[in-house]
Amino acid sequence: MSDTAKTTALFTLVAVLIIGTGVTQSWNSALLILNMGLISAIMALGVNLQWGFAGLFNVGVMGFVALGGLATVIVSMPPTTEAWAAGGLRVLLGLVLGAATIVAAILTYKAMAPGRRRTLALIVILVGGFFLFRFVFDGGVQSIEAINPSVSGYLGGLGLPVLLSWPVGGLLAAGAAWIIGKTALGLRSDYLAIATLGIAEIVIAVLKNEEWLSRGVKNVNGLPRPVPNEIDLQNDPAFVERATSLGIDPVTASTLYIKLGYAVLFAVVLVILLVLAQRALHSPWGRMMRAIRDNEVAAEAMGKDVTRRHLQVFILGSAICGIAGAMMTTLDGQLVPTTYQPLRFTFLIWVMVIVGGSGNNLGAVLGGFLIWFLWVQVEPMGLWLMQTITSGMSEGYWLREHLLESAAHMRLLTMGLILLLVLRFSPRGLLPER
């Protein structure tokens, strides 16, 4: 079978699975799987850019996704004027003082000769700057979080259209990736993985605890949407008449219309990113990145700046993950920091890339759709299987109870089994790199 035929057949299979979900379960479920599949495919595309193009082992994917979610809040939510009046400027001043302390310490370290004087100067700058930063910053935070904490208690955002938050999420993730890359890209691959995982945990810890920024575990609800609200459609006589003429309940029709609107927006973003990634892959830059991935020593001998190129692709891949994070938060309509679980969802994205085909952009997209479909559907399928197996057992029988309870673990079991089978029989993925 040719590569084109194989690719067409696999994508057709995924389409049949999603359509089959709509026919056998509900079209709401099918569109939800489609939307999250589109977002997952974008995340997998970003990770494939880092690993498939350059061999960078980034396990801090959820940190960049969370920054994209934060960008949605900062850009689209209306500002909390009372909070800004109470302590907004003081918080900004505290952040400036913190940044100035770090810059002063770096300049002092470079300007002074090694020795005791430089050490003492650094201690004075860092300790003094830290206490000054905390004095200014903490007072502003307390004032902000005291403003109607059950509803707001944070600064809010800029009140701009929510679609602007998607590129801003990419920029925010790219900025964080630049900082991380300047620090960690000189490390060996396993140390890079540890560093990115640790930094992702720090980002998520900040979202959970800094209520002035993202309301912490209280969550930010009611994010603006790029599509109409269901209630507005249900109150529109023209929409109700159109839905009724098609034999669809207006409530169901409004939900399907909204999810289909999201699907169109997400598909446009995915197609744009996929085209750009394909052009990058087949460009001289893409060939150079793969040469660096395959043999860094030989690439350096040919005059290539390996660290700089690694930083470029690390920033690009992280930016794509940030865009996907902003899209996911927009789809959810809320920012819930506790849902960002690095080990769980980073593992899932990596399974998508490995199963789809590392180094192949279409393979990453395929893996995103296929693995997300299985992630959603395996648990109900496993419960049905266990109920079928135990149908002849009496109520309360220990084996029956144990098998029914174990259905909740079918997701992770299936992901591990799929990963093992692919690594054994198709180690380069379903759509291998050419």
VMD Tcl script that draws the C-alpha trace (Angstrom):
set ca {
  {0.00 0.00 0.00}
  {1.36 3.42 -0.95}
  {1.90 6.14 1.66}
  {-0.95 8.23 0.26}
  {-3.39 5.31 0.31}
  {-2.37 4.36 3.84}
  {-2.77 7.94 5.08}
  {-6.19 8.24 3.41}
  {-7.34 4.90 4.85}
  {-6.30 5.77 8.41}
  {-7.92 9.21 8.37}
  {-11.04 7.66 6.87}
  {-11.09 5.16 9.74}
  {-10.95 7.99 12.28}
  {-13.78 9.81 10.46}
  {-15.88 6.62 10.48}
  {-15.29 6.20 14.23}
  {-16.44 9.76 14.95}
  {-19.45 9.51 12.64}
  {-20.28 6.13 14.18}
  {-20.32 7.79 17.58}
  {-22.86 10.27 16.29}
  {-25.06 7.53 14.84}
  {-24.91 5.08 17.78}
  {-24.66 7.53 20.72}
  {-25.32 11.20 19.97}
  {-24.08 13.89 17.63}
  {-23.28 16.05 20.65}
  {-20.78 13.42 21.80}
  {-19.35 13.08 18.29}
  {-18.80 16.84 17.93}
  {-17.25 17.04 21.39}
  {-14.79 14.29 20.41}
  {-14.12 16.11 17.14}
  {-13.41 19.44 18.86}
  {-11.09 17.98 21.46}
  {-9.50 15.85 18.74}
  {-8.70 19.01 16.78}
  {-7.13 20.61 19.86}
  {-5.22 17.42 20.68}
  {-3.93 17.27 17.10}
  {-2.56 20.82 17.47}
  {-0.83 19.90 20.74}
  {0.64 16.79 19.12}
  {1.83 18.93 16.20}
  {3.70 21.20 18.63}
  {5.35 18.27 20.42}
  {6.21 16.65 17.08}
  {7.93 19.87 16.03}
  {10.20 19.59 19.07}
  {10.74 15.83 19.18}
  {10.22 14.76 15.56}
  {12.20 17.65 14.05}
  {14.88 18.20 16.69}
  {14.83 15.32 19.18}
  {14.02 17.59 22.17}
  {12.42 15.63 25.00}
  {9.92 18.10 26.47}
  {7.65 16.65 29.18}
  {6.41 20.03 30.35}
  {3.70 20.30 27.70}
  {0.94 21.06 30.21}
  {2.83 24.08 31.52}
  {2.68 25.74 28.08}
  {-0.94 24.65 27.64}
  {-1.77 26.25 31.00}
  {-0.12 29.50 29.93}
  {-2.38 29.50 26.88}
  {-5.37 29.09 29.17}
  {-4.16 31.98 31.32}
  {-3.85 34.15 28.19}
  {-7.57 33.60 27.54}
  {-8.40 35.09 30.94}
  {-5.95 37.99 30.63}
  {-7.14 38.97 27.15}
  {-10.88 38.34 27.15}
  {-12.24 38.84 30.67}
  {-13.37 42.37 31.60}
  {-11.11 44.19 34.06}
  {-12.10 44.27 37.72}
  {-11.97 48.03 38.28}
  {-12.29 47.81 42.08}
  {-9.35 45.41 42.26}
  {-7.21 47.63 40.07}
  {-8.03 50.62 42.23}
  {-7.29 48.70 45.43}
  {-3.91 47.19 44.54}
  {-3.33 46.81 40.82}
  {-0.57 49.39 40.52}
  {1.12 48.08 43.65}
  {1.23 44.55 42.21}
  {2.69 45.86 38.94}
  {5.30 47.84 40.88}
  {6.18 44.73 42.87}
  {6.68 42.71 39.68}
  {8.89 45.47 38.26}
  {10.98 45.48 41.45}
  {11.35 41.69 41.28}
  {12.50 41.84 37.65}
  {14.84 44.73 38.45}
  {16.41 42.71 41.28}
  {17.18 39.82 38.93}
  {18.60 42.14 36.27}
  {20.74 43.96 38.85}
  {22.09 40.66 40.14}
  {23.00 39.52 36.61}
  {24.73 42.80 35.75}
  {26.64 42.77 39.04}
  {27.77 39.19 38.46}
  {29.10 40.11 35.01}
  {30.68 43.43 36.04}
  {32.58 42.38 39.17}
  {35.56 40.08 39.36}
  {35.11 36.73 41.12}
  {35.70 36.87 44.83}
  {34.20 37.70 48.20}
  {33.13 41.21 47.23}
  {31.06 39.95 44.34}
  {29.46 37.28 46.52}
  {28.56 39.81 49.21}
  {27.19 42.25 46.62}
  {25.00 39.53 45.12}
  {23.70 38.53 48.56}
  {22.83 42.15 49.41}
  {21.07 42.71 46.08}
  {19.10 39.44 46.11}
  {18.09 39.51 49.79}
  {17.31 43.22 49.86}
  {15.45 43.05 46.55}
  {13.46 40.02 47.70}
  {12.21 41.68 50.90}
  {11.40 44.91 49.05}
  {9.53 42.94 46.38}
  {7.52 40.99 48.96}
  {6.66 44.13 50.93}
  {5.25 45.93 47.90}
  {3.78 42.91 46.12}
  {2.06 41.17 49.07}
  {0.22 44.30 50.14}
  {-1.23 44.73 46.67}
  {-2.23 41.08 46.44}
  {-4.07 41.20 49.77}
  {-5.98 44.28 48.70}
  {-7.00 42.72 45.38}
  {-8.08 39.37 46.80}
  {-10.21 41.12 49.42}
  {-12.45 42.65 46.71}
  {-15.59 40.47 46.57}
  {-13.60 37.17 46.60}
  {-16.64 34.97 45.96}
  {-17.17 36.57 42.54}
  {-13.95 38.28 41.51}
  {-10.99 38.79 43.88}
  {-8.62 39.15 40.91}
  {-7.55 41.79 38.40}
  {-9.55 40.44 35.49}
  {-8.43 40.95 31.91}
  {-8.40 43.46 29.07}
  {-11.91 42.84 27.78}
  {-10.74 42.16 24.19}
  {-12.24 39.63 21.73}
  {-11.51 36.09 22.86}
  {-10.05 35.06 19.49}
  {-7.13 37.43 20.15}
  {-6.22 35.28 23.14}
  {-5.23 32.38 20.88}
  {-2.16 34.08 19.33}
  {-1.46 35.77 22.68}
  {-1.43 32.33 24.31}
  {1.17 31.29 21.74}
  {3.26 34.38 22.48}
  {3.04 33.83 26.25}
  {4.12 30.20 25.88}
  {6.89 31.22 23.47}
  {8.22 33.75 26.00}
  {8.29 31.11 28.73}
  {9.97 28.68 26.31}
  {12.68 31.25 25.57}
  {13.45 31.61 29.27}
  {13.45 27.83 29.79}
  {15.47 27.22 26.62}
  {18.18 29.72 27.52}
  {18.58 27.87 30.81}
  {18.00 24.20 30.01}
  {18.74 23.52 26.33}
  {22.42 22.99 27.04}
  {21.50 20.04 29.25}
  {21.43 16.41 28.23}
  {18.05 15.10 27.03}
  {17.10 13.43 30.32}
  {18.01 16.54 32.31}
  {16.01 18.65 29.85}
  {12.98 16.43 30.50}
  {13.34 16.87 34.27}
  {13.76 20.64 33.90}
  {10.70 21.07 31.68}
  {8.55 18.90 33.94}
  {9.61 20.89 37.00}
  {8.93 24.21 35.32}
  {5.50 22.99 34.16}
  {4.69 22.12 37.78}
  {5.80 25.61 38.85}
  {3.56 27.27 36.24}
  {0.54 25.23 37.34}
  {1.32 25.88 41.02}
  {1.31 29.62 40.29}
  {-2.10 29.35 38.59}
  {-3.46 27.41 41.56}
  {-2.16 29.78 44.24}
  {-1.98 33.30 42.79}
  {-5.63 34.26 43.13}
  {-5.01 37.86 42.07}
  {-4.00 36.54 38.66}
  {-6.31 33.59 37.90}
  {-8.54 33.19 40.99}
  {-6.59 30.02 41.88}
  {-8.75 27.01 42.69}
  {-11.87 29.21 42.68}
  {-11.69 29.08 38.85}
  {-12.56 31.78 36.33}
  {-16.02 31.15 34.90}
  {-18.05 32.80 32.17}
  {-15.29 33.37 29.64}
  {-16.46 35.15 26.47}
  {-17.15 32.93 23.47}
  {-16.37 33.34 19.76}
  {-19.73 31.75 18.92}
  {-23.28 32.66 20.05}
  {-24.79 31.42 23.30}
  {-27.31 28.58 23.16}
  {-29.98 30.63 24.92}
  {-29.66 33.40 22.32}
  {-30.19 30.91 19.51}
  {-33.16 29.34 21.29}
  {-34.76 32.80 21.58}
  {-34.19 33.54 17.89}
  {-37.46 32.80 16.00}
  {-35.64 32.28 12.70}
  {-33.29 29.70 14.22}
  {-36.15 27.90 15.99}
  {-38.17 27.79 12.78}
  {-35.20 26.43 10.81}
  {-34.49 23.75 13.43}
  {-38.15 22.73 13.58}
  {-38.32 22.44 9.79}
  {-35.38 20.02 9.94}
  {-37.11 17.95 12.63}
  {-34.58 18.83 15.34}
  {-35.42 20.04 18.82}
  {-34.31 23.72 19.10}
  {-32.32 23.02 22.29}
  {-30.41 20.17 20.64}
  {-30.01 22.19 17.44}
  {-28.50 25.14 19.33}
  {-25.96 22.86 21.04}
  {-24.98 21.22 17.76}
  {-24.71 24.61 16.06}
  {-22.34 25.92 18.76}
  {-20.12 22.84 18.70}
  {-20.03 22.86 14.91}
  {-18.98 26.52 15.01}
  {-16.11 25.66 17.34}
  {-15.14 22.78 15.05}
  {-14.88 25.11 12.06}
  {-12.68 27.59 13.98}
  {-10.42 24.85 15.34}
  {-10.14 23.19 11.93}
  {-9.03 26.48 10.34}
  {-6.28 26.89 12.96}
  {-5.17 23.26 12.55}
  {-5.00 23.54 8.75}
  {-2.96 26.77 8.95}
  {-0.50 25.28 11.45}
  {-0.26 22.01 9.52}
  {0.51 23.82 6.24}
  {3.18 25.92 7.96}
  {4.68 22.84 9.66}
  {4.78 20.96 6.33}
  {6.49 23.88 4.61}
  {9.00 24.06 7.45}
  {9.62 20.30 7.27}
  {10.45 20.39 3.55}
  {12.47 23.62 3.71}
  {16.27 23.87 4.09}
  {15.61 24.77 7.75}
  {13.66 21.56 8.26}
  {16.36 19.44 6.63}
  {18.95 21.14 8.83}
  {16.88 20.42 11.97}
  {16.63 16.74 11.10}
  {20.37 16.62 10.40}
  {21.00 18.11 13.85}
  {18.58 15.60 15.37}
  {20.33 12.66 13.75}
  {23.91 13.73 14.47}
  {24.65 16.86 16.49}
  {28.42 16.38 16.30}
  {28.41 16.22 12.51}
  {26.09 19.25 12.30}
  {28.36 21.27 14.58}
  {31.35 20.24 12.47}
  {29.54 21.74 9.46}
  {29.24 25.07 11.28}
  {25.64 24.83 12.56}
  {24.77 26.50 15.86}
  {22.98 23.54 17.44}
  {21.89 25.26 20.66}
  {20.43 28.23 18.78}
  {18.49 25.98 16.41}
  {17.22 23.91 19.33}
  {16.01 27.12 20.97}
  {14.16 28.12 17.78}
  {12.26 24.87 17.45}
  {11.61 24.66 21.20}
  {9.98 28.11 21.11}
  {7.91 27.27 18.01}
  {6.62 23.97 19.44}
  {5.78 25.57 22.78}
  {3.94 28.42 21.05}
  {1.74 25.88 19.24}
  {0.95 24.20 22.56}
  {0.07 27.61 24.01}
  {-2.35 28.27 21.15}
  {-3.96 24.87 21.78}
  {-4.25 25.68 25.49}
  {-6.04 28.96 24.74}
  {-8.40 27.13 22.39}
  {-9.15 24.45 24.99}
  {-9.96 27.03 27.67}
  {-12.18 28.90 25.21}
  {-14.06 25.67 24.45}
  {-14.51 24.93 28.17}
  {-15.66 28.48 28.91}
  {-13.69 28.50 32.15}
  {-10.16 28.30 33.52}
  {-9.76 25.42 35.99}
  {-6.08 25.19 37.07}
  {-6.60 21.85 38.83}
  {-7.35 20.13 35.50}
  {-3.79 20.67 34.24}
  {-2.10 17.44 35.29}
  {1.36 17.30 33.66}
  {2.13 13.61 34.08}
  {-1.30 12.45 32.94}
  {-1.95 14.66 29.93}
  {1.68 15.08 28.86}
  {1.81 11.30 28.67}
  {-1.33 11.31 26.52}
  {0.12 13.85 24.05}
  {3.32 11.83 23.79}
  {1.30 8.69 23.05}
  {-0.42 10.61 20.24}
  {2.92 11.56 18.70}
  {4.47 8.10 19.06}
  {1.43 6.21 17.79}
  {0.80 8.61 14.90}
  {4.40 8.71 13.75}
  {7.19 10.85 15.18}
  {8.66 13.21 12.58}
  {5.54 13.09 10.39}
  {3.16 16.03 10.82}
  {0.21 14.12 9.37}
  {1.05 11.25 11.73}
  {0.91 13.60 14.73}
  {-2.50 14.87 13.61}
  {-3.75 11.31 13.10}
  {-2.49 10.30 16.54}
  {-4.25 13.27 18.11}
  {-7.62 12.26 16.71}
  {-7.25 8.50 17.22}
  {-5.88 8.54 20.76}
  {-8.39 11.14 21.94}
  {-11.25 9.08 20.51}
  {-9.99 6.00 22.36}
  {-9.40 8.02 25.55}
  {-13.06 9.09 25.57}
  {-14.67 5.88 24.37}
  {-12.59 3.13 25.98}
  {-14.11 3.48 29.46}
  {-17.77 3.07 28.40}
  {-16.71 0.31 26.02}
  {-14.81 -1.38 28.85}
  {-17.82 -1.11 31.16}
  {-20.03 -2.71 28.49}
  {-17.48 -5.49 28.04}
  {-17.31 -6.20 31.78}
  {-21.10 -6.18 32.06}
  {-21.28 -8.68 29.20}
  {-18.64 -10.93 30.76}
  {-20.29 -10.86 34.18}
  {-23.90 -11.09 32.97}
  {-24.14 -14.73 34.10}
  {-22.71 -14.08 37.59}
  {-24.91 -13.54 40.60}
  {-25.36 -10.12 42.22}
  {-22.76 -9.40 44.89}
  {-20.32 -12.06 43.66}
  {-16.79 -10.81 44.42}
  {-15.40 -11.46 40.93}
  {-18.30 -9.62 39.30}
  {-17.89 -6.61 41.58}
  {-14.13 -6.57 41.01}
  {-14.44 -6.69 37.21}
  {-17.08 -3.94 37.13}
  {-14.95 -1.68 39.34}
  {-11.87 -2.31 37.18}
  {-13.65 -0.81 34.13}
  {-12.68 2.63 35.43}
  {-9.02 1.76 34.78}
  {-9.55 0.75 31.15}
  {-8.29 4.09 29.82}
  {-4.75 3.87 31.16}
  {-4.61 0.12 30.51}
  {-5.63 0.64 26.87}
  {-3.19 3.51 26.33}
  {-0.34 1.40 27.66}
  {-1.38 -1.60 25.57}
  {-1.65 0.50 22.39}
  {1.76 2.03 23.05}
  {3.35 -1.39 23.57}
  {1.76 -2.85 20.42}
  {2.83 0.11 18.26}
  {6.39 0.05 19.61}
  {6.58 -3.70 18.98}
  {5.01 -3.98 15.52}
  {5.35 -0.44 14.09}
  {8.04 1.36 16.14}
  {8.04 4.36 13.80}
  {4.27 4.89 14.22}
  {1.25 4.36 12.01}
  {2.48 7.00 9.54}
  {6.28 6.84 9.74}
  {8.55 9.71 8.77}
  {9.63 9.39 5.16}
}
mol new
graphics top color blue
foreach p $ca { graphics top sphere $p radius 0.5 }
foreach p [lrange $ca 0 end-1] q [lrange $ca 1 end] { graphics top cylinder $p $q radius 0.2 }
display resetview
